């Protein structure tokens, strides 16, 4: 089955964003909360923006989500 070019283009756009690349780097070695990621980014990116980028990354299958009560933790999907 040939990959869908639209899906490949969307996936490439997800990866091309500098902020999402920085977030993926933060999530590469373990589970991180949104607050941890904001802190790791040095306050350059606000929490709502980080949450938005995490949603995009999750939709693309690049990060995994784990919930503990009201807290959400993210980790890079190493298989992807």
Residue pairs with C-beta under 8 A, 6 or more apart in sequence:
10 60
11 60
14 20
14 56
14 57
14 60
14 62
15 21
15 62
17 53
19 41
19 45
19 49
19 53
20 53
20 56
20 57
22 41
22 45
23 37
23 41
23 50
23 53
23 54
23 57
23 63
24 57
24 62
24 63
24 76
26 32
26 36
26 37
26 40
26 41
27 37
27 63
27 74
27 75
27 76
28 76
29 76
30 75
31 66
31 73
31 74
31 75
32 40
32 73
32 74
32 75
33 71
33 72
33 73
33 74
34 47
34 50
34 51
34 54
34 72
34 74
35 47
37 50
37 54
37 74
38 45
38 46
38 47
38 50
41 50
45 53
54 63
54 74
57 63
57 74
58 64
58 65
58 74
61 77
61 80
62 76
62 77
62 80
63 74
63 75
63 76
63 77
64 74
64 75
64 76
64 77
65 72
65 73
65 74
66 72
66 73
66 74
66 75
67 73
